[in-house]
Structures are given as C-alpha cells and as structure tokens.
Amino acid sequence: MKYFLVPPFALNLSSRRVSAGLLLLRLIIGVAFLQHGYGKILTPFSWMPPEAPVPGLAQGLAAFAEFFGGLAVLVGLLTPLASLGLVATMAVAVFFHVMKGDPFVQGYELAAVYLTITASLFLMGPGRYSIDALLNKKNGDI
C-alpha cells in the first residue's frame, strides 16, 4: 500500500522502465522534429514568408536546431545540448504564436508540447538506451 500512487520504479531515474519511457519520448519527438525540420533545412534562411519578423539567420538556426537536434535526440547523442537548442526554438515559437493575438486560433499548443518534452529530456537526460549512455559507459562514467 505504501507505493499505491507512486510505484517504486518511478522514483528511480536509472530504472529500465524510466529509460524505456525516455526512449519512447525521444523516438516520437525526434521523428516529429525531423519531419518539421526537413522542409526548413532545404531552404534554411528563407522558409518563412518574406513579411515574417524573423531574420534569415534566426530562421537558419531554427532549421538547424529542428532537423539536426531532432536527429540527435532521436538517437540519444548529445541529448542535453540538442534538447537545449530545441527548447530555445520552441520557446520562440510559443511566443510568436501567443503574440499573434488569440493563441488558440494559431495553435501554440503543439509548440508548447514540444517545448515541454524537450525541456524534460534536457532535465532528465536520454536514459540508458542511448548513444550518450554507451559513450559514458565506455568512459567509465556509468
């Protein structure tokens, strides 16, 4: 009865179940960012309409973060760094959606969900089923 509401594995970030959950999050969000970033990376400095208030360099950084950050998160390589870039990109996306006036019309929710997932990956790490974990194991860190 002690762990009725909070099972013991949920308290241990190194458990296999938590790592499996992180793997699932990484796979889904990684593929989503690859999908969103693919079209942008083809024309990285001009994927927004000309009247958009975002300079070409910022568009390029967002395209790079979404495509290559999505790939890195997907395989679990440099996950904290990739997640941080994606957090910044999604924070800007949420801001611009909200600033358009009615945040529910332009749909800030998807960017907010992506922001939340990538912030969670930044804070929790990629889990044991990742390239980061393999590299740390080889270096004796795990």
ROPA-905675 format. One record per residue: z, y, x of N, C-alpha, C in turn; residue in three letters; residue number from 1. Coordinates in steps of 0.001 Angstrom, whole numbers, plus 500000, padded with zeros to 6 digits. Atoms other than C-alpha are relative to their C-alpha. Layout:
<atom <Z, Y, X>, <Z, Y, X>, <Z, Y, X>, ala, NUM> ...
//
This chain:
<atom <500000, 498803, 500820>, <500000, 500000, 500000>, <500000, 501258, 500861>, met, 1> <atom <499913, 498851, 499099>, <500515, 502255, 502990>, <498647, 500693, 500180>, lys, 2> <atom <501322, 499432, 499751>, <496764, 502730, 503512>, <499111, 499920, 498765>, tyr, 3> <atom <500770, 500088, 501234>, <495701, 502725, 499903>, <498915, 501075, 499934>, phe, 4> <atom <500963, 498904, 500086>, <493994, 506124, 500091>, <499242, 500234, 501299>, leu, 5> <atom <500642, 499790, 498702>, <493215, 506236, 503814>, <500037, 498681, 500766>, val, 6> <atom <500009, 501267, 499271>, <492123, 502930, 505351>, <500191, 500232, 501499>, pro, 7> <atom <499688, 499800, 498582>, <493224, 502403, 508984>, <498785, 500351, 500857>, pro, 8> <atom <501169, 499715, 499165>, <489664, 502454, 510379>, <499582, 501463, 499919>, phe, 9> <atom <500390, 498595, 500148>, <489174, 505995, 509055>, <500803, 500914, 500910>, ala, 10> <atom <499168, 499194, 499111>, <491937, 507230, 511342>, <499623, 499820, 501465>, leu, 11> <atom <500369, 500322, 498631>, <490321, 505782, 514465>, <498531, 500336, 500223>, asn, 12> <atom <501388, 499576, 499793>, <487192, 507656, 515571>, <499219, 499052, 500894>, leu, 13> <atom <500722, 500932, 499143>, <486360, 504891, 518042>, <499722, 498672, 499301>, ser, 14> <atom <500229, 501260, 500703>, <486204, 502175, 515364>, <498504, 499761, 499791>, ser, 15> <atom <501408, 500375, 500226>, <482959, 500300, 514766>, <499487, 500559, 498671>, arg, 16> <atom <500431, 499482, 501306>, <482855, 501409, 511126>, <499692, 501491, 500073>, arg, 17> <atom <500253, 498562, 499855>, <483136, 505078, 512024>, <498728, 500208, 500811>, val, 18> <atom <501220, 499886, 499197>, <480461, 504627, 514703>, <498766, 499624, 499192>, ser, 19> <atom <501126, 500368, 500864>, <478229, 502883, 512152>, <499678, 501135, 499032>, ala, 20> <atom <500224, 498844, 500874>, <478712, 505828, 509789>, <499334, 501148, 500731>, gly, 21> <atom <500627, 498949, 499192>, <477851, 508284, 512562>, <498550, 499648, 500314>, leu, 22> <atom <501375, 500441, 499753>, <474759, 506209, 513396>, <499137, 500262, 498773>, leu, 23> <atom <500748, 499766, 501238>, <473652, 506362, 509766>, <499710, 501486, 499805>, leu, 24> <atom <500214, 498553, 500102>, <474152, 510147, 509670>, <498957, 500470, 501009>, leu, 25> <atom <500945, 499582, 498959>, <472271, 510557, 512966>, <498578, 499574, 499663>, arg, 26> <atom <501343, 500480, 500334>, <469338, 508435, 511797>, <499372, 500833, 498888>, leu, 27> <atom <500534, 499253, 501144>, <468934, 510258, 508488>, <499711, 501450, 500377>, ile, 28> <atom <500184, 498582, 499678>, <469423, 513787, 509813>, <498959, 500165, 501107>, ile, 29> <atom <500997, 499934, 498934>, <467326, 513069, 512917>, <498584, 499915, 499456>, gly, 30> <atom <501325, 500135, 500616>, <464352, 511900, 510863>, <499674, 501241, 499171>, val, 31> <atom <500231, 498802, 500818>, <464771, 514851, 508483>, <499598, 501185, 500873>, ala, 32> <atom <500350, 498885, 499121>, <464719, 517351, 511362>, <498654, 499776, 500677>, phe, 33> <atom <501327, 500268, 499437>, <461724, 515626, 512957>, <498916, 500363, 498991>, leu, 34> <atom <500959, 499669, 501059>, <459896, 515948, 509637>, <499851, 501503, 499825>, gln, 35> <atom <500040, 498547, 500193>, <460823, 519602, 509186>, <499462, 500709, 501239>, his, 36> <atom <500405, 499339, 498768>, <460179, 520452, 512825>, <498589, 499711, 500450>, gly, 37> <atom <501330, 500385, 499524>, <456841, 518676, 513274>, <498953, 501077, 499729>, tyr, 38> <atom <500975, 498958, 500331>, <454736, 521258, 511450>, <500270, 501297, 500734>, gly, 39> <atom <499630, 498760, 499314>, <456642, 524071, 513122>, <499671, 499935, 501486>, lys, 40> <atom <500230, 500115, 498562>, <456251, 522725, 516656>, <498504, 500078, 500322>, ile, 41> <atom <501447, 499886, 499782>, <452448, 522671, 516221>, <499575, 501449, 500180>, leu, 42> <atom <500227, 498556, 499836>, <452461, 526485, 515871>, <501366, 500665, 500121>, thr, 43> <atom <498584, 499644, 499898>, <455924, 527308, 517218>, <500327, 501479, 499842>, pro, 44> <atom <499678, 498571, 500033>, <455652, 531101, 517369>, <499444, 500710, 498774>, phe, 45> <atom <500599, 499353, 501174>, <453887, 531701, 514057>, <500011, 499096, 498768>, ser, 46> <atom <499966, 500877, 501164>, <454957, 529110, 511483>, <500520, 500700, 498750>, trp, 47> <atom <499561, 499205, 501153>, <456492, 531779, 509240>, <498890, 500972, 499619>, met, 48> <atom <501007, 499009, 500388>, <454390, 534233, 507238>, <500133, 501266, 500849>, pro, 49> <atom <499961, 498796, 499163>, <453470, 537443, 509099>, <501031, 501033, 499548>, pro, 50> <atom <499038, 499005, 500492>, <455764, 539524, 506863>, <501455, 499553, 500191>, glu, 51> <atom <498629, 500491, 499772>, <458812, 537400, 507809>, <500696, 500869, 501048>, ala, 52> <atom <499278, 499117, 499078>, <461523, 539423, 509581>, <500489, 499287, 501266>, pro, 53> <atom <499554, 500793, 498848>, <461882, 536768, 512307>, <498939, 500077, 501093>, val, 54> <atom <500974, 499899, 498915>, <460211, 537425, 515682>, <499503, 498626, 500456>, pro, 55> <atom <500630, 501235, 499550>, <457937, 534816, 517226>, <500884, 499168, 500915>, gly, 56> <atom <499130, 500734, 499084>, <460426, 533903, 519955>, <501086, 499239, 499235>, leu, 57> <atom <498974, 500664, 500811>, <463123, 533110, 517381>, <499397, 498839, 499205>, ala, 58> <atom <500685, 501091, 500690>, <460604, 531031, 515422>, <499778, 498827, 500956>, gln, 59> <atom <500206, 501041, 498995>, <459805, 529131, 518619>, <501277, 499248, 500315>, gly, 60> <atom <498711, 500643, 499739>, <463478, 528460, 519311>, <500404, 499091, 498838>, leu, 61> <atom <499675, 500817, 501172>, <463966, 527192, 515760>, <499127, 498749, 499953>, ala, 62> <atom <500906, 501149, 499989>, <460891, 524949, 516003>, <500427, 498987, 501057>, ala, 63> <atom <499546, 500866, 498912>, <462114, 523563, 519341>, <501289, 499282, 499607>, phe, 64> <atom <498712, 500587, 500392>, <465640, 523003, 518003>, <499810, 498927, 498938>, ala, 65> <atom <500171, 500961, 501086>, <464452, 521251, 514858>, <499291, 498736, 500467>, glu, 66> <atom <500757, 501190, 499608>, <461896, 518940, 516476>, <500713, 499218, 501101>, phe, 67> <atom <499410, 500716, 498870>, <463460, 518096, 519832>, <501492, 499731, 499788>, phe, 68> <atom <498608, 500260, 500354>, <467034, 518469, 518573>, <500110, 498833, 499034>, gly, 69> <atom <500024, 501130, 500929>, <466192, 516099, 515735>, <499768, 498688, 500717>, gly, 70> <atom <500268, 501204, 499208>, <464783, 513588, 518215>, <501232, 499596, 500810>, leu, 71> <atom <498807, 500282, 499193>, <467858, 513880, 520456>, <501136, 499453, 499138>, ala, 72> <atom <498946, 500480, 500897>, <470267, 513448, 517534>, <499661, 498598, 499499>, val, 73> <atom <500441, 501302, 500499>, <468233, 510504, 516225>, <500390, 498873, 500955>, leu, 74> <atom <499701, 501053, 499020>, <468668, 508514, 519450>, <501392, 500142, 500606>, val, 75> <atom <498654, 499794, 499469>, <472079, 509962, 520309>, <500004, 500394, 501458>, gly, 76> <atom <500090, 499523, 498618>, <471090, 511715, 523537>, <500336, 501489, 500033>, leu, 77> <atom <499539, 498606, 499918>, <472854, 514965, 524471>, <500375, 500521, 498608>, leu, 78> <atom <499707, 499709, 501404>, <474185, 514947, 520925>, <500756, 501307, 499781>, thr, 79> <atom <499305, 498725, 500245>, <476694, 517823, 521233>, <499096, 501214, 500219>, pro, 80> <atom <500904, 498883, 499715>, <474082, 520129, 522789>, <498931, 500119, 498918>, leu, 81> <atom <501028, 499981, 501044>, <471358, 519152, 520306>, <500590, 500451, 498669>, ala, 82> <atom <499351, 499620, 501260>, <473790, 519492, 517401>, <500323, 501485, 499965>, ser, 83> <atom <499673, 498573, 499944>, <474860, 522937, 518549>, <498760, 500856, 499723>, leu, 84> <atom <501246, 499282, 500279>, <471237, 524141, 518569>, <499609, 499915, 498534>, gly, 85> <atom <500324, 500175, 501414>, <470722, 522709, 515097>, <500979, 500750, 499102>, leu, 86> <atom <499005, 499222, 500755>, <473960, 524286, 513837>, <499591, 501471, 499967>, val, 87> <atom <500413, 498591, 499934>, <472756, 527702, 515019>, <498770, 500245, 499132>, ala, 88> <atom <501230, 499856, 500787>, <469322, 527201, 513449>, <500296, 499954, 498504>, thr, 89> <atom <499691, 500135, 501423>, <470757, 526088, 510112>, <500901, 501126, 499500>, met, 90> <atom <499177, 498852, 500398>, <473336, 528892, 510069>, <499105, 501199, 499695>, ala, 91> <atom <500958, 498911, 500243>, <470475, 531389, 510347>, <499213, 499726, 498722>, val, 92> <atom <500750, 500347, 501210>, <468531, 529518, 507652>, <500833, 500258, 498745>, ala, 93> <atom <499122, 499747, 501152>, <471503, 529628, 505262>, <500130, 501500, 499774>, val, 94> <atom <499856, 498547, 500105>, <471986, 533335, 505996>, <498768, 500623, 499342>, phe, 95> <atom <501216, 499406, 500561>, <468344, 534188, 505243>, <499785, 499592, 498549>, phe, 96> <atom <500133, 500416, 501399>, <468336, 532128, 502037>, <500955, 500785, 499105>, his, 97> <atom <499011, 499270, 500797>, <471511, 533828, 500800>, <499619, 501475, 499896>, val, 98> <atom <500356, 498578, 499990>, <470232, 537301, 501778>, <498802, 500321, 499111>, met, 99> <atom <501146, 499746, 500880>, <467151, 536864, 499561>, <500436, 500446, 498610>, lys, 100> <atom <499525, 499528, 501298>, <469344, 537765, 496596>, <500750, 498921, 499268>, gly, 101> <atom <499378, 501084, 500746>, <470014, 534795, 494366>, <499906, 498731, 500845>, asp, 102> <atom <500060, 501138, 499085>, <470969, 531955, 496728>, <499583, 498696, 499336>, pro, 103> <atom <500343, 501243, 500675>, <470357, 529310, 494067>, <498506, 499892, 499712>, phe, 104> <atom <501436, 500022, 500268>, <466719, 530315, 493487>, <499239, 499493, 501220>, val, 105> <atom <500714, 500371, 498777>, <465595, 529913, 497108>, <500540, 498721, 500638>, gln, 106> <atom <499496, 501278, 499559>, <467704, 526804, 497663>, <500599, 499971, 501396>, gly, 107> <atom <499297, 500042, 498720>, <470130, 527400, 500516>, <500723, 498672, 500199>, tyr, 108> <atom <499165, 501193, 499960>, <471818, 524083, 499686>, <499555, 499008, 501064>, glu, 109> <atom <500482, 500969, 499011>, <469600, 521882, 501876>, <500366, 500444, 501412>, leu, 110> <atom <499628, 499489, 498679>, <470125, 524110, 504910>, <501507, 499903, 500209>, ala, 111> <atom <498542, 500101, 499887>, <473875, 524132, 504179>, <500441, 498558, 500248>, ala, 112> <atom <499685, 501417, 499761>, <473966, 520325, 504030>, <499644, 499628, 501437>, val, 113> <atom <500392, 500270, 498608>, <472042, 520104, 507327>, <500989, 500642, 500969>, tyr, 114> <atom <499016, 499303, 499166>, <474442, 522649, 508823>, <501304, 499206, 500067>, leu, 115> <atom <498745, 500746, 500051>, <477463, 520629, 507707>, <499912, 498688, 500774>, thr, 116> <atom <500155, 501277, 499293>, <476126, 517320, 509031>, <499911, 500220, 501502>, ile, 117> <atom <500129, 499777, 498555>, <475123, 518747, 512406>, <501295, 500543, 500596>, thr, 118> <atom <498692, 499542, 499515>, <478471, 520553, 512735>, <500957, 498819, 500137>, ala, 119> <atom <499161, 501201, 499909>, <480204, 517236, 512029>, <499638, 499168, 501219>, ser, 120> <atom <500424, 500750, 498812>, <478130, 515496, 514704>, <500422, 500716, 501276>, leu, 121> <atom <499537, 499238, 498840>, <478970, 518298, 517134>, <501483, 499735, 500250>, phe, 122> <atom <498555, 500168, 499867>, <482691, 517871, 516460>, <500410, 498557, 500298>, leu, 123> <atom <499598, 501400, 499873>, <482806, 514060, 516293>, <499271, 499253, 501109>, met, 124> <atom <500789, 500716, 499008>, <480137, 513092, 518795>, <499098, 498973, 499339>, gly, 125> <atom <501006, 500901, 500549>, <477426, 510464, 518387>, <500516, 498619, 499613>, pro, 126> <atom <499495, 501348, 500254>, <479641, 507368, 518195>, <499557, 499037, 501088>, gly, 127> <atom <500257, 500984, 498941>, <479391, 504180, 520223>, <498578, 499463, 499993>, arg, 128> <atom <501372, 500498, 500083>, <475873, 503302, 519039>, <499026, 501131, 500313>, tyr, 129> <atom <500828, 498866, 499581>, <474068, 505993, 521023>, <499693, 499892, 501487>, ser, 130> <atom <500318, 499940, 498573>, <472426, 506664, 524359>, <501120, 500713, 500749>, ile, 131> <atom <498867, 499302, 499373>, <475264, 509095, 525135>, <501116, 499015, 500352>, asp, 132> <atom <498930, 500973, 499756>, <477782, 506238, 524807>, <499612, 499042, 501117>, ala, 133> <atom <500457, 500888, 498919>, <475671, 503970, 527027>, <500098, 500687, 501354>, leu, 134> <atom <499931, 499263, 498737>, <475429, 506651, 529709>, <501444, 500207, 500438>, leu, 135> <atom <498588, 499824, 499664>, <479169, 507334, 529550>, <500625, 498688, 500456>, asn, 136> <atom <499481, 501314, 499615>, <479895, 503603, 529783>, <499590, 499661, 501432>, lys, 137> <atom <500487, 500257, 498640>, <477744, 503314, 532930>, <500752, 500835, 501022>, lys, 138> <atom <499266, 499114, 499091>, <479639, 506234, 534462>, <501496, 499715, 500001>, asn, 139> <atom <498587, 500354, 500039>, <482986, 504641, 533613>, <500850, 500907, 499140>, gly, 140> <atom <499237, 499075, 500844>, <483980, 507285, 531063>, <500537, 499337, 498738>, asp, 141> <atom <499544, 500683, 501225>, <484392, 504808, 528182>, <500607, 498669, 500376>, ile, 142> 
//
